[in-house]
Amino acid sequence: MFEVDIRSKKSLYQQIVDNVKDLLVRNILRENDKLPSVREMASILQVNISTVQKAYQILESEKIINTVVGKGTFITNNLDEIKPNYDLIDRLINDLIREARMLGINKKELLSKIDSLF
């Protein structure tokens, strides 16, 4: 369920963040689900504990997870109330457009591809 690719250009902590978000989008993780502890996740992924801590800090700052001392880390129960991070969306769209242009993909093709995946 949780995985990272050490060969990826993306940092390990960002891969963990993205992995959790992907599992949420695919309804594999749901509100109030418990995540592995930092130590357990580090062991599962075979990464440094500080890598998982950083990922969990980001997820917590985005209000996707909530850590309850002595109980664990959980997916929040208010995902519907999370405001979109448009700065992040803008950055990702700009990256996507740049990559598409480099590959010779025009706007119509890109929008068609997005439509098919959305």
Summary of the structure (lengths in Angstrom):
residues: 118
radius of gyration: 16.3
end to end distance: 22.3
largest distance: 52.4
contacts: 277
relative contact order: 0.11
helix: 56%
strand: 8%
